[in-house]
Amino acid sequence: MKNPGLPRRQGHRRTAVTASVLLLPLAVSTLSACSDDDGATNPPPTASPAATASGARCVTDRPADDKGPDAKPRAKAAYTVDDKTVKAKSHKEFKTTKRDESALLVSGSGKLTTRDAKIIKHGGTSSLTASDGHGLNAAALARDGGTLTMSGGRMSTQDKGSIGVFAAGKDAKATLSSGGIRTHGASAHGVAAAHGGTLDLTYVEIDTAAAQAAPVAVGPGGGKVTVSGGTMTSAGCGSPGVQTEGDVSLSQTLFDLANSEAFTVEAGGSLSLKDVRASAAAGGVVLRGDGDTSYRMTGGAVQASDGDIFAVQQADADIELSGGADVKTKDGKLLRVTDKGTAKFRANGEKLKGSVAVTKGSSATLDLTGSTDLDGKIVGAASLTLGPRTQWSVSGDSALKGLKLADGAKVSDVIVGNGHTVTYDKASSPDLHGKKYQLEGGGTLKPA
């Protein structure tokens, strides 16, 4: 994979980000200013950026909206294609400065193809609910069956809720190749889908500047997004590379997130990564909400300068790592499960460093296979399965709900105690027969 440099930011938007897209050791020395929902600029947070992942500060969520339920608004645009097929001339400009109006709209059986277009959107939204759910005020909107195909070109949006490209409703689809999208307003995602819409991106550059503005988002009702290549950057508070309630697949994409965790998976959402590299200032992956979530990572890397690598909050989370996925944090847990969440964590042939913490009322199962090495301690209601070629290097006194040894695994081969004590629940660990074991490197494994 060729690693292009991240796009340069305007000097007034972000002072310095030393996180490298090549994921050298991270040190985000200066966080950018964060904008509120009216686009005003506030000083950057001075607390640890890990507060983003923990929910204490710069929360990844859209600002409160007082416009009521998720009602579908009437779509308006400066340029509309409805029930016909149009091929726009090359380098055509689409522009609007009106509130709640898109620069271009494709709906029904309409199809619009553009090449090297210039799209400009000024003017904020009257309802963030309608913007997040139906694309109100998006620069380019494919809705209710409309198909939009864009090759090359540049897009720029200003003001609150001015999302770049939005696919809303069943059979609505937007396909983007090359080109770039830059948004400047709060809650102005780069691209978004909802209620069954589909997005397909190939080598697209997305840059968002304000709070709650993820480069890629899937909102209410779900949707499907596929991203191949490209670079994605965000500067605002609570603006992860992806925030999804639907299905998102990424491959060979670079992310640089200055004031957020790398990715957020909401209830009902799934995120699949292949050879994706992300550097983030405030945690790795957050899986949250009352429902199922899933995260698959093959190869690539997620590196955070602070915060937990995986934070499961209330959700039923399924996490799987393979192919030499590199996950690291400067300060935080490998896995933290809170708010009555459940986590199923599987790693095959991985090198993992960090502790696992499961709060009361929550639970986790860890299944390590292949040549996976885990360096850390485990506390809380967590069960661990170790394969014959795995190794757990215990970094602190640990307490397991259950310990299972896969066929061929022996305590003396797979656990290095380093002088620490590990306790286990006898009823949940039949493989151990209620015995006490002396561990390699010192320490003991014994019933609780």
C-alpha positions as a Markdown table, in Angstrom:
| # | Residue | x | y | z |
|---|---|---|---|---|
| 1 | Met | 0.0 | 0.0 | 0.0 |
| 2 | Lys | 1.3 | 3.4 | -0.9 |
| 3 | Asn | 1.1 | 5.8 | 2.1 |
| 4 | Pro | 0.2 | 9.3 | 0.9 |
| 5 | Gly | 0.8 | 12.1 | 3.3 |
| 6 | Leu | -2.2 | 13.5 | 5.1 |
| 7 | Pro | -3.7 | 16.7 | 3.6 |
| 8 | Arg | -2.3 | 20.0 | 5.1 |
| 9 | Arg | -4.6 | 21.9 | 7.3 |
| 10 | Gln | -5.2 | 25.6 | 7.3 |
| 11 | Gly | -3.0 | 27.2 | 10.0 |
| 12 | His | -5.9 | 28.7 | 12.0 |
| 13 | Arg | -7.7 | 25.4 | 12.3 |
| 14 | Arg | -5.1 | 23.1 | 14.0 |
| 15 | Thr | -1.9 | 24.2 | 15.5 |
| 16 | Ala | 0.1 | 21.0 | 15.6 |
| 17 | Val | -0.5 | 17.3 | 15.4 |
| 18 | Thr | 2.6 | 15.2 | 15.7 |
| 19 | Ala | 0.8 | 11.9 | 15.3 |
| 20 | Ser | 2.2 | 10.3 | 12.2 |
| 21 | Val | 0.1 | 8.4 | 9.7 |
| 22 | Leu | 2.9 | 5.8 | 9.7 |
| 23 | Leu | 2.1 | 5.3 | 13.4 |
| 24 | Leu | 5.4 | 6.1 | 14.9 |
| 25 | Pro | 5.1 | 6.7 | 18.7 |
| 26 | Leu | 2.4 | 9.2 | 19.2 |
| 27 | Ala | 2.6 | 12.5 | 21.0 |
| 28 | Val | -0.2 | 14.9 | 20.2 |
| 29 | Ser | 1.3 | 18.0 | 21.8 |
| 30 | Thr | -1.3 | 20.6 | 21.0 |
| 31 | Leu | -5.0 | 19.9 | 20.6 |
| 32 | Ser | -6.9 | 22.1 | 18.2 |
| 33 | Ala | -9.7 | 24.4 | 19.2 |
| 34 | Cys | -13.2 | 22.8 | 19.3 |
| 35 | Ser | -16.3 | 24.4 | 17.8 |
| 36 | Asp | -19.8 | 24.4 | 19.4 |
| 37 | Asp | -23.0 | 23.7 | 17.5 |
| 38 | Asp | -23.1 | 27.3 | 16.1 |
| 39 | Gly | -19.6 | 27.1 | 14.7 |
| 40 | Ala | -18.0 | 29.3 | 17.4 |
| 41 | Thr | -14.5 | 28.5 | 18.4 |
| 42 | Asn | -13.7 | 27.5 | 22.0 |
| 43 | Pro | -10.3 | 26.9 | 23.6 |
| 44 | Pro | -9.1 | 23.3 | 23.3 |
| 45 | Pro | -9.6 | 21.0 | 26.4 |
| 46 | Thr | -6.8 | 21.0 | 28.9 |
| 47 | Ala | -7.7 | 17.8 | 30.5 |
| 48 | Ser | -6.3 | 14.5 | 29.4 |
| 49 | Pro | -7.7 | 13.6 | 25.9 |
| 50 | Ala | -8.5 | 10.2 | 27.3 |
| 51 | Ala | -11.6 | 11.8 | 28.7 |
| 52 | Thr | -13.1 | 11.6 | 25.3 |
| 53 | Ala | -13.2 | 7.8 | 25.3 |
| 54 | Ser | -14.5 | 7.8 | 28.9 |
| 55 | Gly | -17.3 | 10.1 | 28.1 |
| 56 | Ala | -16.2 | 12.9 | 30.5 |
| 57 | Arg | -15.3 | 15.5 | 28.0 |
| 58 | Cys | -15.5 | 16.1 | 24.2 |
| 59 | Val | -18.2 | 13.4 | 24.0 |
| 60 | Thr | -18.7 | 11.8 | 20.6 |
| 61 | Asp | -22.3 | 12.6 | 20.1 |
| 62 | Arg | -24.2 | 15.2 | 18.1 |
| 63 | Pro | -25.2 | 18.4 | 20.1 |
| 64 | Ala | -28.7 | 18.5 | 21.6 |
| 65 | Asp | -31.5 | 19.3 | 19.1 |
| 66 | Asp | -34.9 | 20.7 | 20.1 |
| 67 | Lys | -36.6 | 20.0 | 16.9 |
| 68 | Gly | -38.5 | 16.9 | 18.0 |
| 69 | Pro | -38.7 | 13.4 | 16.5 |
| 70 | Asp | -36.9 | 12.1 | 13.5 |
| 71 | Ala | -39.4 | 13.5 | 11.0 |
| 72 | Lys | -38.5 | 13.3 | 7.3 |
| 73 | Pro | -38.3 | 16.8 | 5.9 |
| 74 | Arg | -39.0 | 18.0 | 2.4 |
| 75 | Ala | -35.7 | 18.1 | 0.4 |
| 76 | Lys | -34.7 | 21.3 | -1.3 |
| 77 | Ala | -31.7 | 21.9 | -3.6 |
| 78 | Ala | -30.3 | 24.5 | -6.0 |
| 79 | Tyr | -29.9 | 21.8 | -8.6 |
| 80 | Thr | -32.3 | 18.8 | -8.7 |
| 81 | Val | -32.4 | 15.6 | -10.7 |
| 82 | Asp | -35.6 | 13.6 | -10.4 |
| 83 | Asp | -36.7 | 10.6 | -12.5 |
| 84 | Lys | -34.1 | 11.2 | -15.3 |
| 85 | Thr | -30.5 | 10.5 | -16.1 |
| 86 | Val | -28.1 | 13.4 | -16.3 |
| 87 | Lys | -24.4 | 13.6 | -17.1 |
| 88 | Ala | -23.2 | 17.0 | -15.9 |
| 89 | Lys | -20.5 | 18.8 | -17.9 |
| 90 | Ser | -17.0 | 18.5 | -16.5 |
| 91 | His | -15.9 | 21.0 | -13.8 |
| 92 | Lys | -19.5 | 22.2 | -13.3 |
| 93 | Glu | -20.1 | 24.2 | -10.1 |
| 94 | Phe | -23.0 | 23.4 | -7.8 |
| 95 | Lys | -23.5 | 26.0 | -5.1 |
| 96 | Thr | -26.0 | 27.2 | -2.4 |
| 97 | Thr | -25.9 | 29.6 | 0.5 |
| 98 | Lys | -29.4 | 29.0 | 1.7 |
| 99 | Arg | -30.3 | 27.4 | 5.1 |
| 100 | Asp | -31.7 | 23.8 | 4.8 |
| 101 | Glu | -30.9 | 23.6 | 1.1 |
| 102 | Ser | -28.6 | 21.2 | -0.7 |
| 103 | Ala | -26.3 | 22.3 | -3.6 |
| 104 | Leu | -27.5 | 19.2 | -5.5 |
| 105 | Leu | -30.2 | 16.6 | -5.0 |
| 106 | Val | -30.9 | 13.3 | -6.8 |
| 107 | Ser | -34.0 | 11.4 | -5.9 |
| 108 | Gly | -36.5 | 8.8 | -7.2 |
| 109 | Ser | -35.2 | 7.1 | -10.2 |
| 110 | Gly | -32.9 | 10.0 | -11.0 |
| 111 | Lys | -29.2 | 9.5 | -11.8 |
| 112 | Leu | -26.5 | 12.1 | -11.8 |
| 113 | Thr | -22.9 | 11.7 | -12.9 |
| 114 | Thr | -20.3 | 14.4 | -12.3 |
| 115 | Arg | -16.7 | 14.7 | -13.1 |
| 116 | Asp | -14.3 | 17.2 | -11.4 |
| 117 | Ala | -17.2 | 19.2 | -10.1 |
| 118 | Lys | -16.9 | 22.0 | -7.6 |
| 119 | Ile | -19.5 | 21.9 | -4.9 |
| 120 | Ile | -20.0 | 24.7 | -2.3 |
| 121 | Lys | -22.4 | 24.7 | 0.5 |
| 122 | His | -23.0 | 27.6 | 3.0 |
| 123 | Gly | -25.8 | 27.9 | 5.5 |
| 124 | Gly | -26.7 | 25.9 | 8.5 |
| 125 | Thr | -29.4 | 23.4 | 9.3 |
| 126 | Ser | -32.6 | 24.2 | 11.3 |
| 127 | Ser | -32.6 | 20.6 | 12.7 |
| 128 | Leu | -29.7 | 18.3 | 13.5 |
| 129 | Thr | -32.1 | 15.4 | 13.8 |
| 130 | Ala | -33.3 | 15.9 | 10.2 |
| 131 | Ser | -29.7 | 16.4 | 9.0 |
| 132 | Asp | -28.4 | 13.3 | 10.7 |
| 133 | Gly | -31.3 | 11.1 | 9.7 |
| 134 | His | -32.3 | 12.4 | 6.3 |
| 135 | Gly | -29.6 | 14.6 | 4.9 |
| 136 | Leu | -31.3 | 18.0 | 5.4 |
| 137 | Asn | -28.8 | 20.7 | 4.5 |
| 138 | Ala | -26.2 | 18.2 | 3.0 |
| 139 | Ala | -24.1 | 19.6 | 0.1 |
| 140 | Ala | -24.9 | 16.6 | -2.1 |
| 141 | Leu | -27.9 | 14.4 | -1.3 |
| 142 | Ala | -29.0 | 11.1 | -2.9 |
| 143 | Arg | -32.4 | 10.3 | -1.5 |
| 144 | Asp | -35.2 | 7.7 | -1.9 |
| 145 | Gly | -33.7 | 5.7 | -4.8 |
| 146 | Gly | -31.6 | 8.5 | -6.3 |
| 147 | Thr | -28.1 | 7.6 | -7.6 |
| 148 | Leu | -25.2 | 10.0 | -7.5 |
| 149 | Thr | -21.8 | 9.2 | -9.1 |
| 150 | Met | -18.9 | 11.6 | -8.6 |
| 151 | Ser | -15.4 | 11.4 | -10.0 |
| 152 | Gly | -12.8 | 13.8 | -8.8 |
| 153 | Gly | -13.8 | 17.3 | -7.9 |
| 154 | Arg | -13.7 | 19.2 | -4.6 |
| 155 | Met | -16.4 | 19.9 | -2.1 |
| 156 | Ser | -16.5 | 22.5 | 0.7 |
| 157 | Thr | -19.2 | 23.1 | 3.3 |
| 158 | Gln | -19.7 | 25.7 | 6.1 |
| 159 | Asp | -22.0 | 25.9 | 9.1 |
| 160 | Lys | -23.8 | 23.5 | 11.4 |
| 161 | Gly | -25.1 | 20.3 | 10.0 |
| 162 | Ser | -23.6 | 20.8 | 6.5 |
| 163 | Ile | -22.7 | 17.2 | 5.7 |
| 164 | Gly | -20.7 | 16.7 | 2.5 |
| 165 | Val | -22.4 | 13.8 | 0.8 |
| 166 | Phe | -25.5 | 12.0 | 2.1 |
| 167 | Ala | -27.3 | 8.8 | 1.0 |
| 168 | Ala | -30.7 | 8.6 | 2.6 |
| 169 | Gly | -33.4 | 5.9 | 2.2 |
| 170 | Lys | -33.6 | 2.5 | 0.6 |
| 171 | Asp | -31.9 | 2.2 | -2.8 |
| 172 | Ala | -30.3 | 5.7 | -2.5 |
| 173 | Lys | -26.6 | 5.4 | -3.4 |
| 174 | Ala | -23.6 | 7.7 | -3.8 |
| 175 | Thr | -20.4 | 6.5 | -5.4 |
| 176 | Leu | -17.3 | 8.7 | -5.1 |
| 177 | Ser | -13.9 | 8.2 | -6.5 |
| 178 | Ser | -10.9 | 10.5 | -6.0 |
| 179 | Gly | -11.6 | 14.1 | -5.2 |
| 180 | Gly | -11.9 | 15.6 | -1.7 |
| 181 | Ile | -14.4 | 16.8 | 0.9 |
| 182 | Arg | -13.8 | 19.4 | 3.5 |
| 183 | Thr | -16.4 | 20.4 | 6.1 |
| 184 | His | -16.1 | 23.3 | 8.6 |
| 185 | Gly | -19.3 | 23.2 | 10.7 |
| 186 | Ala | -20.3 | 21.4 | 13.9 |
| 187 | Ser | -22.1 | 18.1 | 13.2 |
| 188 | Ala | -21.0 | 18.3 | 9.6 |
| 189 | His | -19.8 | 14.8 | 8.8 |
| 190 | Gly | -17.8 | 14.2 | 5.6 |
| 191 | Val | -20.1 | 11.6 | 4.2 |
| 192 | Ala | -23.1 | 9.9 | 5.8 |
| 193 | Ala | -25.8 | 7.4 | 5.2 |
| 194 | Ala | -29.1 | 6.5 | 7.0 |
| 195 | His | -32.3 | 4.5 | 6.6 |
| 196 | Gly | -30.7 | 2.1 | 4.2 |
| 197 | Gly | -28.6 | 4.4 | 2.1 |
| 198 | Thr | -25.4 | 3.2 | 0.5 |
| 199 | Leu | -22.0 | 4.9 | 0.0 |
| 200 | Asp | -19.0 | 3.6 | -2.0 |
| 201 | Leu | -15.8 | 5.6 | -1.7 |
| 202 | Thr | -12.5 | 5.0 | -3.5 |
| 203 | Tyr | -9.4 | 7.1 | -2.8 |
| 204 | Val | -11.4 | 10.0 | -1.4 |
| 205 | Glu | -9.8 | 12.6 | 0.9 |
| 206 | Ile | -12.1 | 13.8 | 3.7 |
| 207 | Asp | -11.2 | 16.5 | 6.2 |
| 208 | Thr | -13.5 | 17.8 | 9.0 |
| 209 | Ala | -12.7 | 20.7 | 11.2 |
| 210 | Ala | -15.4 | 21.1 | 13.9 |
| 211 | Ala | -17.0 | 19.2 | 16.8 |
| 212 | Gln | -19.1 | 16.1 | 16.3 |
| 213 | Ala | -18.1 | 15.8 | 12.7 |
| 214 | Ala | -16.9 | 12.3 | 11.8 |
| 215 | Pro | -15.4 | 11.9 | 8.3 |
| 216 | Val | -17.6 | 8.8 | 7.8 |
| 217 | Ala | -21.0 | 8.3 | 9.6 |
| 218 | Val | -24.0 | 6.0 | 9.4 |
| 219 | Gly | -27.0 | 7.3 | 11.3 |
| 220 | Pro | -30.6 | 6.2 | 12.2 |
| 221 | Gly | -32.0 | 3.2 | 10.3 |
| 222 | Gly | -28.5 | 2.0 | 9.3 |
| 223 | Gly | -26.9 | 1.9 | 5.9 |
| 224 | Lys | -23.9 | 0.4 | 4.2 |
| 225 | Val | -20.6 | 2.2 | 3.6 |
| 226 | Thr | -17.5 | 0.8 | 1.8 |
| 227 | Val | -14.3 | 2.8 | 1.8 |
| 228 | Ser | -11.1 | 1.8 | -0.2 |
| 229 | Gly | -8.0 | 3.8 | 0.2 |
| 230 | Gly | -8.0 | 7.6 | 0.9 |
| 231 | Thr | -7.1 | 9.7 | 3.9 |
| 232 | Met | -9.5 | 10.8 | 6.6 |
| 233 | Thr | -8.7 | 13.5 | 9.1 |
| 234 | Ser | -10.7 | 15.3 | 11.9 |
| 235 | Ala | -9.8 | 18.2 | 14.2 |
| 236 | Gly | -12.9 | 18.7 | 16.3 |
| 237 | Cys | -13.9 | 17.4 | 19.6 |
| 238 | Gly | -15.8 | 14.0 | 19.5 |
| 239 | Ser | -15.1 | 13.4 | 15.8 |
| 240 | Pro | -14.0 | 9.8 | 15.3 |
| 241 | Gly | -12.9 | 8.6 | 11.9 |
| 242 | Val | -16.1 | 6.5 | 11.7 |
| 243 | Gln | -19.3 | 6.7 | 13.8 |
| 244 | Thr | -21.8 | 4.1 | 12.7 |
| 245 | Glu | -25.2 | 2.6 | 13.4 |
| 246 | Gly | -24.9 | 0.5 | 10.2 |
| 247 | Asp | -22.3 | -1.6 | 8.3 |
| 248 | Val | -19.0 | 0.0 | 7.4 |
| 249 | Ser | -16.1 | -1.7 | 5.7 |
| 250 | Leu | -12.7 | 0.0 | 5.3 |
| 251 | Ser | -9.6 | -1.1 | 3.5 |
| 252 | Gln | -6.1 | 0.6 | 3.1 |
| 253 | Thr | -7.4 | 3.9 | 4.5 |
| 254 | Leu | -5.4 | 6.3 | 6.7 |
| 255 | Phe | -7.0 | 8.1 | 9.7 |
| 256 | Asp | -5.6 | 11.0 | 11.8 |
| 257 | Leu | -8.0 | 12.1 | 14.6 |
| 258 | Ala | -6.8 | 15.0 | 16.7 |
| 259 | Asn | -9.5 | 15.3 | 19.4 |
| 260 | Ser | -11.3 | 12.0 | 19.4 |
| 261 | Glu | -11.1 | 8.2 | 19.6 |
| 262 | Ala | -10.4 | 6.4 | 16.4 |
| 263 | Phe | -13.8 | 4.8 | 15.8 |
| 264 | Thr | -17.2 | 4.6 | 17.5 |
| 265 | Val | -19.6 | 1.8 | 16.8 |
| 266 | Glu | -23.2 | 2.4 | 18.1 |
| 267 | Ala | -25.8 | -0.2 | 18.8 |
| 268 | Gly | -26.7 | -2.1 | 15.6 |
| 269 | Gly | -23.5 | -1.1 | 14.0 |
| 270 | Ser | -20.6 | -3.1 | 12.6 |
| 271 | Leu | -17.1 | -2.0 | 11.5 |
| 272 | Ser | -14.7 | -4.1 | 9.5 |
| 273 | Leu | -11.1 | -3.0 | 8.8 |
| 274 | Lys | -8.4 | -4.5 | 6.5 |
| 275 | Asp | -5.0 | -2.9 | 6.4 |
| 276 | Val | -6.3 | 0.3 | 7.9 |
| 277 | Arg | -4.0 | 2.6 | 9.9 |
| 278 | Ala | -5.4 | 5.1 | 12.4 |
| 279 | Ser | -3.7 | 7.5 | 14.9 |
| 280 | Ala | -6.0 | 9.1 | 17.5 |
| 281 | Ala | -5.6 | 11.4 | 20.5 |
| 282 | Ala | -8.2 | 9.9 | 22.8 |
| 283 | Gly | -8.7 | 6.2 | 22.6 |
| 284 | Gly | -9.1 | 3.5 | 20.1 |
| 285 | Val | -12.5 | 2.0 | 19.6 |
| 286 | Val | -15.7 | 2.7 | 21.5 |
| 287 | Leu | -18.6 | 0.2 | 21.2 |
| 288 | Arg | -21.6 | 1.4 | 23.0 |
| 289 | Gly | -25.4 | 1.5 | 23.3 |
| 290 | Asp | -28.2 | -1.0 | 24.1 |
| 291 | Gly | -27.7 | -3.6 | 21.4 |
| 292 | Asp | -25.2 | -5.6 | 19.3 |
| 293 | Thr | -22.0 | -4.1 | 18.0 |
| 294 | Ser | -19.1 | -5.7 | 16.1 |
| 295 | Tyr | -15.6 | -4.8 | 15.2 |
| 296 | Arg | -13.3 | -6.8 | 12.9 |
| 297 | Met | -9.7 | -5.9 | 12.3 |
| 298 | Thr | -7.3 | -7.6 | 9.9 |
| 299 | Gly | -3.8 | -6.2 | 9.8 |
| 300 | Gly | -3.2 | -2.5 | 10.0 |
| 301 | Ala | -2.9 | -0.5 | 13.2 |
| 302 | Val | -4.8 | 1.6 | 15.7 |
| 303 | Gln | -2.6 | 3.7 | 17.9 |
| 304 | Ala | -3.8 | 6.1 | 20.6 |
| 305 | Ser | -1.8 | 8.6 | 22.5 |
| 306 | Asp | -4.2 | 8.2 | 25.4 |
| 307 | Gly | -7.3 | 6.3 | 26.4 |
| 308 | Asp | -8.4 | 2.7 | 26.2 |
| 309 | Ile | -7.9 | 0.7 | 23.0 |
| 310 | Phe | -11.3 | -0.9 | 23.3 |
| 311 | Ala | -14.1 | 0.6 | 25.5 |
| 312 | Val | -17.4 | -1.3 | 25.6 |
| 313 | Gln | -20.2 | 0.7 | 27.2 |
| 314 | Gln | -23.5 | -1.2 | 27.8 |
| 315 | Ala | -23.3 | -2.8 | 24.4 |
| 316 | Asp | -23.0 | -6.5 | 23.5 |
| 317 | Ala | -19.7 | -6.3 | 21.6 |
| 318 | Asp | -18.0 | -8.8 | 19.4 |
| 319 | Ile | -14.3 | -7.9 | 18.8 |
| 320 | Glu | -11.9 | -9.9 | 16.5 |
| 321 | Leu | -8.3 | -9.2 | 15.7 |
| 322 | Ser | -6.2 | -11.1 | 13.2 |
| 323 | Gly | -3.5 | -10.8 | 10.5 |
| 324 | Gly | -1.0 | -8.9 | 12.7 |
| 325 | Ala | -3.3 | -6.1 | 13.8 |
| 326 | Asp | -1.2 | -3.6 | 15.8 |
| 327 | Val | -3.2 | -2.0 | 18.6 |
| 328 | Lys | -1.5 | 0.3 | 21.1 |
| 329 | Thr | -2.2 | 3.0 | 23.6 |
| 330 | Lys | 0.3 | 5.2 | 25.5 |
| 331 | Asp | -1.9 | 5.1 | 28.6 |
| 332 | Gly | -5.1 | 3.0 | 29.0 |
| 333 | Lys | -6.6 | -0.4 | 29.0 |
| 334 | Leu | -6.5 | -3.0 | 26.3 |
| 335 | Leu | -10.2 | -3.7 | 27.0 |
| 336 | Arg | -12.5 | -1.9 | 29.4 |
| 337 | Val | -16.2 | -3.1 | 29.8 |
| 338 | Thr | -18.6 | -1.0 | 31.7 |
| 339 | Asp | -22.4 | -0.2 | 32.2 |
| 340 | Lys | -23.5 | -3.8 | 32.1 |
| 341 | Gly | -21.8 | -4.4 | 28.8 |
| 342 | Thr | -20.6 | -7.7 | 27.5 |
| 343 | Ala | -17.6 | -8.3 | 25.3 |
| 344 | Lys | -16.5 | -11.3 | 23.3 |
| 345 | Phe | -12.9 | -10.7 | 22.4 |
| 346 | Arg | -10.9 | -13.0 | 20.0 |
| 347 | Ala | -7.3 | -12.6 | 18.8 |
| 348 | Asn | -5.4 | -15.0 | 16.5 |
| 349 | Gly | -1.7 | -14.6 | 16.2 |
| 350 | Glu | -1.6 | -11.1 | 17.8 |
| 351 | Lys | 0.9 | -9.3 | 20.1 |
| 352 | Leu | -1.3 | -7.6 | 22.8 |
| 353 | Lys | -0.2 | -5.3 | 25.6 |
| 354 | Gly | -2.5 | -3.8 | 28.2 |
| 355 | Ser | -4.8 | -4.8 | 31.0 |
| 356 | Val | -8.5 | -5.9 | 30.9 |
| 357 | Ala | -10.9 | -4.4 | 33.4 |
| 358 | Val | -14.6 | -5.5 | 33.7 |
| 359 | Thr | -16.8 | -3.5 | 36.1 |
| 360 | Lys | -19.5 | -5.0 | 38.3 |
| 361 | Gly | -22.5 | -6.2 | 36.3 |
| 362 | Ser | -20.5 | -6.4 | 33.1 |
| 363 | Ser | -18.7 | -9.5 | 31.6 |
| 364 | Ala | -16.1 | -10.5 | 29.0 |
| 365 | Thr | -14.8 | -13.6 | 27.4 |
| 366 | Leu | -11.3 | -13.6 | 25.9 |
| 367 | Asp | -10.3 | -16.3 | 23.4 |
| 368 | Leu | -6.6 | -16.3 | 22.4 |
| 369 | Thr | -5.5 | -18.6 | 19.6 |
| 370 | Gly | -2.5 | -19.1 | 17.3 |
| 371 | Ser | 0.6 | -17.5 | 18.6 |
| 372 | Thr | -1.1 | -14.7 | 20.5 |
| 373 | Asp | 0.8 | -13.1 | 23.3 |
| 374 | Leu | -1.0 | -11.0 | 26.0 |
| 375 | Asp | 1.0 | -8.9 | 28.4 |
| 376 | Gly | -1.3 | -7.5 | 31.1 |
| 377 | Lys | -3.5 | -8.2 | 34.1 |
| 378 | Ile | -7.1 | -9.1 | 34.1 |
| 379 | Val | -9.7 | -8.1 | 36.8 |
| 380 | Gly | -13.4 | -8.4 | 37.0 |
| 381 | Ala | -15.9 | -10.9 | 35.5 |
| 382 | Ala | -13.7 | -12.1 | 32.6 |
| 383 | Ser | -13.2 | -15.6 | 31.3 |
| 384 | Leu | -10.0 | -16.5 | 29.4 |
| 385 | Thr | -9.3 | -19.3 | 27.0 |
| 386 | Leu | -5.6 | -20.0 | 26.1 |
| 387 | Gly | -4.5 | -22.1 | 23.1 |
| 388 | Pro | -1.4 | -24.3 | 23.1 |
| 389 | Arg | 0.9 | -21.7 | 21.4 |
| 390 | Thr | -0.4 | -18.7 | 23.2 |
| 391 | Gln | 1.2 | -17.0 | 26.2 |
| 392 | Trp | -0.2 | -14.7 | 28.9 |
| 393 | Ser | 2.5 | -12.7 | 30.7 |
| 394 | Val | 0.8 | -11.5 | 33.9 |
| 395 | Ser | 1.7 | -7.9 | 34.7 |
| 396 | Gly | -0.3 | -7.6 | 38.0 |
| 397 | Asp | -2.4 | -9.7 | 40.4 |
| 398 | Ser | -5.4 | -10.9 | 38.5 |
| 399 | Ala | -8.8 | -12.5 | 39.1 |
| 400 | Leu | -10.6 | -14.6 | 36.5 |
| 401 | Lys | -14.1 | -15.8 | 36.4 |
| 402 | Gly | -13.0 | -18.8 | 34.4 |
| 403 | Leu | -9.9 | -20.1 | 32.8 |
| 404 | Lys | -10.0 | -22.7 | 30.0 |
| 405 | Leu | -7.0 | -24.5 | 28.4 |
| 406 | Ala | -7.6 | -25.5 | 24.8 |
| 407 | Asp | -6.4 | -28.9 | 23.6 |
| 408 | Gly | -2.7 | -29.3 | 24.2 |
| 409 | Ala | -2.3 | -26.2 | 26.4 |
| 410 | Lys | -0.6 | -26.5 | 29.8 |
| 411 | Val | -0.4 | -24.0 | 32.6 |
| 412 | Ser | 3.4 | -24.2 | 32.7 |
| 413 | Asp | 3.6 | -23.3 | 29.0 |
| 414 | Val | 1.0 | -20.6 | 28.5 |
| 415 | Ile | 1.1 | -18.5 | 31.7 |
| 416 | Val | 4.1 | -16.5 | 32.9 |
| 417 | Gly | 3.3 | -15.3 | 36.4 |
| 418 | Asn | 6.1 | -12.7 | 36.9 |
| 419 | Gly | 5.7 | -13.1 | 40.7 |
| 420 | His | 1.9 | -12.3 | 40.6 |
| 421 | Thr | -1.1 | -14.2 | 41.9 |
| 422 | Val | -3.9 | -15.2 | 39.6 |
| 423 | Thr | -7.2 | -16.5 | 41.1 |
| 424 | Tyr | -9.9 | -18.4 | 39.3 |
| 425 | Asp | -13.4 | -19.6 | 40.0 |
| 426 | Lys | -13.4 | -23.4 | 40.4 |
| 427 | Ala | -16.9 | -24.0 | 39.1 |
| 428 | Ser | -16.1 | -22.0 | 35.9 |
| 429 | Ser | -12.7 | -23.6 | 35.4 |
| 430 | Pro | -13.1 | -27.4 | 35.3 |
| 431 | Asp | -9.8 | -27.8 | 33.3 |
| 432 | Leu | -7.9 | -26.8 | 36.5 |
| 433 | His | -9.5 | -29.3 | 38.8 |
| 434 | Gly | -9.5 | -26.8 | 41.7 |
| 435 | Lys | -5.7 | -27.1 | 42.0 |
| 436 | Lys | -3.0 | -24.6 | 42.9 |
| 437 | Tyr | -0.2 | -24.1 | 40.3 |
| 438 | Gln | 3.3 | -22.6 | 40.5 |
| 439 | Leu | 3.7 | -20.3 | 37.5 |
| 440 | Glu | 6.7 | -19.9 | 35.3 |
| 441 | Gly | 8.6 | -16.8 | 36.3 |
| 442 | Gly | 7.2 | -16.9 | 39.9 |
| 443 | Gly | 3.7 | -16.4 | 41.2 |
| 444 | Thr | 0.7 | -18.8 | 41.6 |
| 445 | Leu | -2.5 | -19.7 | 40.0 |
| 446 | Lys | -5.1 | -20.8 | 42.6 |
| 447 | Pro | -8.8 | -21.1 | 43.3 |
| 448 | Ala | -10.4 | -17.9 | 44.6 |
